[in-house]
């Protein structure tokens, strides 16, 4: 049934192409069936692409084409884009009509910026900070497609004149080795793996949650359980962090883990942001699995009144 529908859809698009006078599909007598289907798939994707206006302050979690048209001067705008944990985001400039010489700009940032804080932090991102900003007015003619390193990106823009506009196409791409992630949901499960790479990876949950770490392997056995002031000296460890910002370098450490185990470790963290952060020396395959869920109001009140995690409410 599914194949029949697909063939009918391709036939419909072929008819539409002929009616439009677009005969590139049938002008060559030796065109193959695979080539025909490939062309029609591209046509299908364009016809059914999601489209909507972009707002000055926006949050987008879907692929599509987004157009911003200024009705009045818009001097401080940001559109936040988010994908699944195992995806990265590409932003392509389709049509841009802004006045770069008059102070307009469109800048894609590799990550998120909120209240002056950045995710991933400079400690955890593979690129230096200046390379994470890509400005259209500086590089639009050379680089009209920007791809993120993780599942989030943000587009900052400023437009002075009414009527100025731009159109972006946003797509998602599979990331075979996801590292830094912001969760879309207040509940779920995840396994973070660093395959013998010297890097730091963070999974950020921007909700107060109960978290269960079910499996934890750092590539070798007989780690010291603790090395004051934490597990830093081991070179391979997992941190559980909490706080009310998104920059992991500014969050407060709740606990460090530097010994492999299998079995549940349960904690309730009443912070606006809970982060599982893995630090890897690159000498081993590091792995941690965990699940999380949103705390209910009663749990939040209990933590706020009686628990050591109340620093999240006081800072």
VEXROKE-34009 format. One line per field, with one value per residue (C-alpha): residue number from 1; residue in three letters; x, y, z. Coordinates in pm, whole numbers, plus 50000, padded with zeros to 5 digits. Example, Ala and Ser with C-alpha at 12.3 -4.5 7.8 and 13.67 -1.06 7.14 Angstrom:
2
num	(1 | 2)
residuo	(ALA | SER)
east	(51230 | 51367)
north	(49550 | 49894)
up	(50780 | 50714)
# end
This chain:
315
num	(1 | 2 | 3 | 4 | 5 | 6 | 7 | 8 | 9 | 10 | 11 | 12 | 13 | 14 | 15 | 16 | 17 | 18 | 19 | 20 | 21 | 22 | 23 | 24 | 25 | 26 | 27 | 28 | 29 | 30 | 31 | 32 | 33 | 34 | 35 | 36 | 37 | 38 | 39 | 40 | 41 | 42 | 43 | 44 | 45 | 46 | 47 | 48 | 49 | 50 | 51 | 52 | 53 | 54 | 55 | 56 | 57 | 58 | 59 | 60 | 61 | 62 | 63 | 64 | 65 | 66 | 67 | 68 | 69 | 70 | 71 | 72 | 73 | 74 | 75 | 76 | 77 | 78 | 79 | 80 | 81 | 82 | 83 | 84 | 85 | 86 | 87 | 88 | 89 | 90 | 91 | 92 | 93 | 94 | 95 | 96 | 97 | 98 | 99 | 100 | 101 | 102 | 103 | 104 | 105 | 106 | 107 | 108 | 109 | 110 | 111 | 112 | 113 | 114 | 115 | 116 | 117 | 118 | 119 | 120 | 121 | 122 | 123 | 124 | 125 | 126 | 127 | 128 | 129 | 130 | 131 | 132 | 133 | 134 | 135 | 136 | 137 | 138 | 139 | 140 | 141 | 142 | 143 | 144 | 145 | 146 | 147 | 148 | 149 | 150 | 151 | 152 | 153 | 154 | 155 | 156 | 157 | 158 | 159 | 160 | 161 | 162 | 163 | 164 | 165 | 166 | 167 | 168 | 169 | 170 | 171 | 172 | 173 | 174 | 175 | 176 | 177 | 178 | 179 | 180 | 181 | 182 | 183 | 184 | 185 | 186 | 187 | 188 | 189 | 190 | 191 | 192 | 193 | 194 | 195 | 196 | 197 | 198 | 199 | 200 | 201 | 202 | 203 | 204 | 205 | 206 | 207 | 208 | 209 | 210 | 211 | 212 | 213 | 214 | 215 | 216 | 217 | 218 | 219 | 220 | 221 | 222 | 223 | 224 | 225 | 226 | 227 | 228 | 229 | 230 | 231 | 232 | 233 | 234 | 235 | 236 | 237 | 238 | 239 | 240 | 241 | 242 | 243 | 244 | 245 | 246 | 247 | 248 | 249 | 250 | 251 | 252 | 253 | 254 | 255 | 256 | 257 | 258 | 259 | 260 | 261 | 262 | 263 | 264 | 265 | 266 | 267 | 268 | 269 | 270 | 271 | 272 | 273 | 274 | 275 | 276 | 277 | 278 | 279 | 280 | 281 | 282 | 283 | 284 | 285 | 286 | 287 | 288 | 289 | 290 | 291 | 292 | 293 | 294 | 295 | 296 | 297 | 298 | 299 | 300 | 301 | 302 | 303 | 304 | 305 | 306 | 307 | 308 | 309 | 310 | 311 | 312 | 313 | 314 | 315)
residuo	(UNK | UNK | UNK | UNK | UNK | UNK | UNK | UNK | UNK | UNK | UNK | UNK | UNK | UNK | UNK | UNK | UNK | UNK | UNK | UNK | UNK | UNK | UNK | UNK | UNK | UNK | UNK | UNK | UNK | UNK | UNK | UNK | UNK | UNK | UNK | UNK | UNK | UNK | UNK | UNK | UNK | UNK | UNK | UNK | UNK | UNK | UNK | UNK | UNK | UNK | UNK | UNK | UNK | UNK | UNK | UNK | UNK | UNK | UNK | UNK | UNK | UNK | UNK | UNK | UNK | UNK | UNK | UNK | UNK | UNK | UNK | UNK | UNK | UNK | UNK | UNK | UNK | UNK | UNK | UNK | UNK | UNK | UNK | UNK | UNK | UNK | UNK | UNK | UNK | UNK | UNK | UNK | UNK | UNK | UNK | UNK | UNK | UNK | UNK | UNK | UNK | UNK | UNK | UNK | UNK | UNK | UNK | UNK | UNK | UNK | UNK | UNK | UNK | UNK | UNK | UNK | UNK | UNK | UNK | UNK | UNK | UNK | UNK | UNK | UNK | UNK | UNK | UNK | UNK | UNK | UNK | UNK | UNK | UNK | UNK | UNK | UNK | UNK | UNK | UNK | UNK | UNK | UNK | UNK | UNK | UNK | UNK | UNK | UNK | UNK | UNK | UNK | UNK | UNK | UNK | UNK | UNK | UNK | UNK | UNK | UNK | UNK | UNK | UNK | UNK | UNK | UNK | UNK | UNK | UNK | UNK | UNK | UNK | UNK | UNK | UNK | UNK | UNK | UNK | UNK | UNK | UNK | UNK | UNK | UNK | UNK | UNK | UNK | UNK | UNK | UNK | UNK | UNK | UNK | UNK | UNK | UNK | UNK | UNK | UNK | UNK | UNK | UNK | UNK | UNK | UNK | UNK | UNK | UNK | UNK | UNK | UNK | UNK | UNK | UNK | UNK | UNK | UNK | UNK | UNK | UNK | UNK | UNK | UNK | UNK | UNK | UNK | UNK | UNK | UNK | UNK | UNK | UNK | UNK | UNK | UNK | UNK | UNK | UNK | UNK | UNK | UNK | UNK | UNK | UNK | UNK | UNK | UNK | UNK | UNK | UNK | UNK | UNK | UNK | UNK | UNK | UNK | UNK | UNK | UNK | UNK | UNK | UNK | UNK | UNK | UNK | UNK | UNK | UNK | UNK | UNK | UNK | UNK | UNK | UNK | UNK | UNK | UNK | UNK | UNK | UNK | UNK | UNK | UNK | UNK | UNK | UNK | UNK | UNK | UNK | UNK | UNK | UNK | UNK | UNK | UNK | UNK | UNK | UNK | UNK | UNK | UNK | UNK | UNK | UNK | UNK | UNK | UNK | UNK | UNK | UNK | UNK | UNK | UNK | UNK)
east	(50000 | 50279 | 50467 | 50151 | 50089 | 50450 | 50421 | 50095 | 50256 | 50552 | 50315 | 50119 | 50435 | 50543 | 50210 | 50248 | 50597 | 50465 | 50181 | 50434 | 50640 | 50921 | 51012 | 51362 | 51247 | 51133 | 51360 | 51624 | 51518 | 51783 | 51698 | 51687 | 51409 | 51644 | 51730 | 51363 | 51276 | 51570 | 51454 | 51096 | 51204 | 51377 | 51063 | 50852 | 51073 | 51043 | 50665 | 50600 | 50861 | 50721 | 50709 | 50613 | 50711 | 50995 | 50931 | 51175 | 51206 | 51135 | 51188 | 51191 | 51219 | 51121 | 51285 | 51155 | 51184 | 51144 | 51102 | 51137 | 50998 | 51043 | 50728 | 50930 | 51291 | 51385 | 51713 | 51747 | 51612 | 51703 | 51565 | 51660 | 51674 | 51670 | 51696 | 51698 | 52001 | 52154 | 52115 | 52291 | 52137 | 52221 | 52109 | 52112 | 52052 | 51797 | 51719 | 51857 | 51748 | 51910 | 52140 | 52473 | 52633 | 52349 | 52407 | 52183 | 52321 | 52233 | 52464 | 52447 | 52595 | 52708 | 52520 | 52285 | 52334 | 52099 | 52148 | 52510 | 52586 | 52678 | 52608 | 52829 | 53080 | 53416 | 53567 | 53341 | 53315 | 53568 | 53592 | 53731 | 53457 | 53523 | 53476 | 53134 | 52990 | 52925 | 52800 | 52620 | 52748 | 53107 | 53080 | 52738 | 52869 | 53134 | 52955 | 52579 | 52535 | 52629 | 52619 | 52613 | 52832 | 52543 | 52163 | 52112 | 52193 | 52072 | 52036 | 52075 | 51958 | 51909 | 51711 | 51665 | 51427 | 51068 | 51030 | 51376 | 51362 | 51546 | 51462 | 51641 | 51614 | 51678 | 51756 | 51854 | 52131 | 52223 | 52522 | 52690 | 52879 | 52666 | 52847 | 52688 | 52309 | 52020 | 51718 | 51388 | 51192 | 51179 | 51180 | 51361 | 51670 | 52008 | 52343 | 52648 | 52953 | 53293 | 53489 | 53853 | 53848 | 54000 | 53691 | 53423 | 53054 | 52749 | 52383 | 52177 | 51823 | 51673 | 51423 | 51435 | 51450 | 51496 | 51784 | 51889 | 52234 | 52200 | 52533 | 52873 | 53190 | 53510 | 53707 | 53910 | 53860 | 53995 | 53954 | 53999 | 53656 | 53757 | 54062 | 54012 | 53873 | 53706 | 53788 | 53980 | 54317 | 54191 | 54147 | 53827 | 53515 | 53150 | 53014 | 52659 | 52609 | 52324 | 52236 | 52016 | 52222 | 52330 | 52709 | 52837 | 53159 | 52949 | 52728 | 52785 | 52917 | 52677 | 52885 | 53173 | 53185 | 53511 | 53456 | 53268 | 52946 | 52616 | 52312 | 52089 | 52219 | 51923 | 51924 | 51668 | 51799 | 51576 | 51767 | 51656 | 51938 | 52072 | 52378 | 52550 | 52902 | 53163 | 53533 | 53749 | 54127 | 54086 | 54260 | 53943 | 53587 | 53373 | 53003 | 52725 | 52353 | 52082 | 51711 | 51534 | 51188 | 51038 | 51002 | 50647 | 50552 | 50561 | 50912 | 51028 | 50892 | 51062 | 51395 | 51355 | 51289 | 51502 | 51774 | 52131 | 52038 | 51854 | 52145 | 51953 | 51674 | 51903 | 52132)
north	(50000 | 50240 | 50173 | 50220 | 50555 | 50662 | 50571 | 50761 | 51062 | 51049 | 51020 | 51323 | 51529 | 51420 | 51539 | 51870 | 51909 | 51854 | 52101 | 52359 | 52302 | 52159 | 51861 | 51796 | 51457 | 51327 | 51500 | 51228 | 50895 | 50705 | 50839 | 50556 | 50479 | 50556 | 50895 | 50971 | 50875 | 51079 | 51391 | 51340 | 51289 | 51626 | 51779 | 51612 | 51748 | 52100 | 52082 | 51947 | 52150 | 52307 | 52685 | 52957 | 53313 | 53355 | 53568 | 53814 | 53583 | 53227 | 52862 | 52609 | 52230 | 52128 | 52134 | 52382 | 52718 | 53024 | 53383 | 53696 | 54025 | 54336 | 54543 | 54791 | 54814 | 54495 | 54550 | 54250 | 53924 | 53559 | 53236 | 52921 | 52594 | 52247 | 51892 | 51543 | 51442 | 51241 | 51521 | 51840 | 52143 | 52316 | 52671 | 52781 | 53135 | 53115 | 53482 | 53779 | 54141 | 54336 | 54640 | 54517 | 54861 | 55016 | 54798 | 54502 | 54156 | 53785 | 53570 | 53196 | 53078 | 52717 | 52643 | 52849 | 53181 | 53274 | 53561 | 53591 | 53222 | 52977 | 52609 | 52421 | 52605 | 52701 | 52410 | 52156 | 52285 | 52172 | 52519 | 52842 | 53091 | 53330 | 53049 | 52963 | 53295 | 53303 | 53640 | 53662 | 54012 | 53892 | 53553 | 53520 | 53512 | 53255 | 53047 | 53036 | 52711 | 52674 | 52345 | 52312 | 52078 | 51962 | 51953 | 52326 | 52649 | 53009 | 53281 | 53639 | 53918 | 54294 | 54480 | 54857 | 54910 | 54794 | 54563 | 54409 | 54031 | 53702 | 53335 | 53041 | 52670 | 52460 | 52089 | 51815 | 51562 | 51244 | 51281 | 50939 | 51050 | 51306 | 51485 | 51799 | 51783 | 51989 | 51768 | 51866 | 51680 | 51678 | 51299 | 51029 | 50811 | 50846 | 50673 | 50895 | 50734 | 50889 | 50651 | 50709 | 51082 | 51351 | 51565 | 51669 | 51597 | 51732 | 51631 | 51925 | 51887 | 52233 | 52120 | 52012 | 51634 | 51303 | 51124 | 50758 | 50657 | 50288 | 50203 | 50360 | 50243 | 50437 | 50183 | 50031 | 49895 | 49978 | 50353 | 50535 | 50611 | 50965 | 51185 | 51510 | 51755 | 51526 | 51278 | 51526 | 51358 | 51034 | 51207 | 51011 | 51079 | 51185 | 51491 | 51564 | 51942 | 52172 | 52539 | 52798 | 52882 | 52692 | 52734 | 52409 | 52576 | 52794 | 52520 | 52376 | 52018 | 51784 | 51469 | 51313 | 50950 | 50781 | 50411 | 50175 | 50018 | 49867 | 49947 | 50243 | 50566 | 50791 | 51166 | 51448 | 51785 | 52090 | 52310 | 52478 | 52294 | 51947 | 51830 | 51494 | 51582 | 51327 | 51408 | 51172 | 51151 | 50972 | 50659 | 50459 | 50413 | 50598 | 50525 | 50635 | 50550 | 50735 | 50814 | 51124 | 51260 | 51593 | 51652 | 51717 | 52016 | 51818 | 51690 | 52041 | 52178 | 51901 | 51972 | 52346 | 52316 | 52023 | 51932 | 52042 | 52112 | 52428 | 52635 | 52615 | 52818 | 53071 | 53162)
up	(50000 | 50093 | 49767 | 49561 | 49725 | 49662 | 49294 | 49264 | 49427 | 49190 | 48893 | 49015 | 49046 | 48700 | 48559 | 48741 | 48597 | 48244 | 48298 | 48420 | 48108 | 48312 | 48093 | 48217 | 48347 | 48008 | 47756 | 47780 | 47640 | 47833 | 48180 | 48433 | 48679 | 48970 | 48823 | 48770 | 49128 | 49261 | 49078 | 49190 | 49552 | 49543 | 49392 | 49663 | 49941 | 49803 | 49756 | 50105 | 50294 | 50612 | 50585 | 50830 | 50928 | 51175 | 51481 | 51638 | 51940 | 51835 | 51927 | 51642 | 51672 | 51317 | 50975 | 50724 | 50555 | 50774 | 50656 | 50866 | 50732 | 50946 | 50994 | 51200 | 51321 | 51509 | 51690 | 51922 | 51782 | 51835 | 51692 | 51886 | 51690 | 51846 | 51711 | 51860 | 52071 | 51783 | 51527 | 51423 | 51252 | 50927 | 50848 | 50484 | 50359 | 50075 | 50023 | 50214 | 50173 | 50455 | 50473 | 50608 | 50562 | 50762 | 51069 | 50989 | 51059 | 51071 | 51281 | 51340 | 51670 | 51711 | 52034 | 52248 | 52427 | 52713 | 52957 | 52846 | 52911 | 52636 | 52575 | 52520 | 52735 | 52588 | 52785 | 52614 | 52255 | 51990 | 51829 | 51976 | 52063 | 51773 | 51519 | 51661 | 51537 | 51160 | 51036 | 50702 | 50628 | 50668 | 50497 | 50329 | 49975 | 50070 | 50331 | 50289 | 50483 | 50851 | 51043 | 51421 | 51625 | 51847 | 51851 | 51916 | 51734 | 51750 | 51487 | 51607 | 51379 | 51372 | 51104 | 51096 | 50803 | 50761 | 50463 | 50491 | 50508 | 50487 | 50439 | 50602 | 50534 | 50844 | 50817 | 51062 | 51003 | 51190 | 51418 | 51460 | 51773 | 51959 | 52236 | 52380 | 52401 | 52537 | 52603 | 52442 | 52706 | 53089 | 53084 | 52894 | 52889 | 52723 | 52685 | 52637 | 52475 | 52404 | 52175 | 52276 | 52211 | 52429 | 52480 | 52726 | 52663 | 52847 | 52850 | 52975 | 53113 | 53158 | 53421 | 53788 | 53765 | 53940 | 53769 | 53781 | 53660 | 53574 | 53411 | 53425 | 53252 | 53203 | 53005 | 53286 | 53635 | 53977 | 53959 | 54287 | 54426 | 54513 | 54480 | 54664 | 54575 | 54321 | 54045 | 53830 | 53882 | 53727 | 53389 | 53314 | 53517 | 53517 | 53693 | 53798 | 53793 | 53889 | 53865 | 53703 | 53392 | 53080 | 53100 | 53250 | 53366 | 53599 | 53744 | 54089 | 54124 | 54301 | 54277 | 54080 | 53967 | 53875 | 53936 | 53704 | 53828 | 53718 | 53925 | 54001 | 54155 | 54228 | 54294 | 54295 | 54179 | 54216 | 53972 | 53652 | 53476 | 53557 | 53362 | 53323 | 53208 | 53100 | 53082 | 52876 | 52843 | 52510 | 52636 | 52691 | 52567 | 52821 | 52869 | 53103 | 53087 | 53277 | 53285 | 53417 | 53492 | 53596 | 53969 | 54088 | 54304 | 54630 | 54556 | 54472 | 54799 | 54997 | 54830 | 54876 | 55249 | 55362 | 55113 | 55049 | 54687 | 54798 | 54658 | 54329 | 54483 | 54649 | 54356)
# end
